[in-house]
Amino acid sequence: MTEHERRVKAEQRERFDFAVIANWLQPGEHVLDLGCGDGRLLRYLDETRDVTGYGVEIDPESVLACICNGVDVIQMNIESGLLGFEDHSFDRAIISQALQTMHTTERILSEMLRVAHEAVVSFPNFAYRSNRAAIAAGHMPVSEDLPYDWFDTPNVRFFTIVDFEDLCARLGIEIRERLAFDEAGREVADDPNLNGSLAFYRLGRKS
């Protein structure tokens, strides 16, 4: 696959990710996008759901890109928490395919549900069948949803759907909705930990 083809596929996958998240939002919601990159998700949500909100990003170049994209952004390290944001000041806090790049996973999930009524999380499922096959063949997986080679990946956590749900149970987090899709974008219901490449969760606090 050429670099151009790889970029096109990544952009198509990104738009798919955005559309799934947007379907969970009501028009006019106030959202916080953590690890927002260049702000494309927030811009998409503004265009499709008329949301308001902020992106949070640490990388200076990405912060500048957010500004160029007309996205309100705050430069801070979310690994240290979300100090400065009041409790329940957002309808949703979102982290889209970035949780696996974070070290302080538990703190981030807890903080998301402190500042927002619900959290929306998406991540690549490391237990997907093609990833298992790659490891069985002696290689780290490279796929649509894990597109980096082992030596240049930004990912620091390699977890599965089962791992994530176990963590939610341990933290007292309620899973309100889960969607899983294979690499072709087809929703899977049968054994998502095996057949799902990309997972989406809508989370809340247990009452």
C-alpha positions in Angstrom: 0.0 0.0 0.0 1.4 3.4 -1.0 1.6 6.3 1.5 -1.2 8.1 -0.3 -3.5 5.0 -0.1 -2.7 4.7 3.6 -3.6 8.3 4.2 -6.9 7.9 2.2 -7.8 4.8 4.2 -7.0 6.6 7.5 -9.1 9.6 6.6 -12.0 7.3 5.7 -11.7 5.4 8.9 -11.5 8.7 10.8 -14.7 9.9 9.3 -16.4 6.6 10.2 -15.2 7.1 13.8 -16.6 10.6 13.9 -20.0 9.5 12.5 -20.4 6.8 15.1 -19.7 9.3 17.9 -21.9 12.0 16.4 -24.9 9.6 16.4 -24.7 9.5 20.2 -24.9 13.3 20.6 -27.9 15.5 20.7 -27.9 18.8 18.8 -26.5 21.6 20.8 -24.6 19.6 23.4 -21.6 21.0 25.2 -18.6 18.7 24.8 -15.0 18.3 25.8 -12.7 16.5 23.3 -9.6 15.2 25.0 -6.4 14.6 22.9 -8.2 16.5 20.2 -5.3 16.7 17.7 -6.0 19.3 15.1 -9.7 19.6 16.1 -11.3 17.8 13.2 -13.7 15.8 15.4 -15.0 19.0 17.1 -15.3 20.7 13.8 -17.3 17.7 12.4 -19.5 17.7 15.5 -20.1 21.4 15.1 -21.1 20.9 11.5 -23.3 17.8 12.1 -24.7 18.3 15.6 -24.2 22.1 16.3 -22.2 21.3 19.4 -20.3 23.8 21.5 -17.2 22.9 23.5 -13.4 22.8 23.8 -10.6 20.6 22.6 -7.7 19.8 25.0 -4.4 19.1 23.4 -0.7 19.2 24.6 1.1 19.3 21.3 1.8 22.9 20.2 1.5 22.2 16.4 -1.8 20.5 17.0 -3.0 23.4 19.1 -2.1 25.8 16.3 -4.0 23.5 13.8 -7.1 23.7 16.1 -7.0 27.5 16.0 -6.6 27.4 12.2 -9.7 25.0 12.1 -11.7 27.5 14.1 -11.8 25.2 17.2 -11.6 26.5 20.7 -8.7 24.6 22.3 -6.9 24.6 25.7 -3.3 23.5 25.8 -2.8 21.2 28.8 -1.6 17.7 29.7 -4.7 15.6 30.4 -2.5 13.0 32.1 -2.3 15.3 35.1 -6.1 15.6 35.3 -8.6 18.2 34.3 -8.0 20.9 36.9 -9.9 24.1 36.0 -13.0 22.3 34.7 -15.9 22.2 37.1 -17.9 19.1 38.0 -20.5 18.3 35.3 -19.7 21.3 33.2 -20.1 19.3 30.0 -22.7 17.0 28.6 -20.1 14.6 27.2 -16.3 14.2 27.5 -14.9 12.4 24.5 -11.6 10.6 23.9 -11.4 9.2 20.4 -8.8 6.6 19.7 -6.3 8.2 22.1 -6.8 6.4 25.4 -4.3 3.8 24.3 -1.6 6.5 24.0 -2.1 7.6 27.7 -0.4 6.4 30.8 -2.9 7.5 33.5 -5.9 5.5 32.1 -7.8 5.3 35.4 -7.4 9.0 36.2 -8.5 10.1 32.7 -11.7 8.0 32.8 -12.5 9.2 36.3 -11.9 12.8 35.4 -14.0 12.5 32.3 -17.0 11.4 34.4 -16.3 14.2 36.9 -16.5 17.0 34.4 -19.2 15.5 32.1 -22.5 13.6 32.6 -21.3 11.0 30.2 -18.0 9.8 28.6 -17.6 8.6 25.0 -14.5 6.4 24.4 -13.3 4.7 21.2 -10.2 2.5 20.9 -8.7 -0.2 18.8 -9.3 -3.7 20.2 -6.0 -5.5 20.5 -7.7 -8.9 20.7 -9.2 -8.6 17.2 -8.8 -11.8 15.2 -6.2 -10.4 12.7 -4.1 -9.0 15.6 -4.1 -12.4 17.3 -3.0 -14.0 14.0 -0.2 -11.5 13.6 1.1 -12.3 17.1 0.7 -16.0 16.5 2.9 -15.5 13.5 5.5 -13.8 15.6 4.8 -10.1 14.7 3.2 -7.1 16.3 0.0 -6.4 14.5 -0.4 -3.6 11.9 -4.0 -3.0 10.7 -6.6 -0.4 9.7 -7.0 0.5 13.4 -3.4 -0.2 14.5 -1.6 1.4 11.6 1.8 1.9 13.1 4.8 -0.3 13.1 6.1 -1.4 16.6 9.0 1.0 16.5 7.0 4.2 15.8 3.7 3.6 17.4 2.3 6.3 19.8 0.4 3.6 21.7 1.6 2.7 25.2 -1.4 0.6 26.3 -2.4 -2.5 24.4 -5.8 -3.6 25.8 -8.8 -5.4 24.7 -12.6 -5.0 25.0 -12.6 -7.5 27.9 -9.8 -5.6 29.6 -11.6 -2.3 29.2 -14.9 -3.6 30.6 -13.1 -5.2 33.5 -11.5 -1.8 34.3 -14.9 -0.1 34.1 -16.3 -2.6 36.6 -13.4 -1.9 38.9 -13.8 1.8 38.8 -17.6 1.7 39.2 -18.3 2.9 35.7 -21.5 2.0 34.0 -21.4 0.8 30.4 -24.5 2.4 28.9 -23.9 1.4 25.3 -21.2 -0.5 23.4 -20.7 -0.8 19.6 -18.0 -2.8 17.9 -17.0 -2.9 14.2 -14.7 -5.0 12.1 -12.2 -3.5 9.7 -14.8 -3.2 7.0 -17.0 -1.0 9.2 -19.6 -3.7 9.8 -21.1 -3.8 13.2 -20.4 -7.1 15.1 -22.5 -8.6 17.9 -21.0 -12.1 18.0 -18.0 -12.2 20.3 -16.9 -8.6 19.8 -13.6 -9.2 21.6 -12.6 -11.6 18.8 -14.5 -10.0 15.9 -14.4 -6.3 16.7 -11.5 -4.2 15.5 -12.7 -0.9 16.8 -14.8 -0.4 19.9 -17.0 2.5 21.0 -18.4 3.1 24.5 -20.9 5.4 26.1 -20.1 5.5 29.8 -21.7 7.0 33.0 -21.5 6.7 36.8 -23.5 4.0 38.4 -26.5 5.4 40.3 
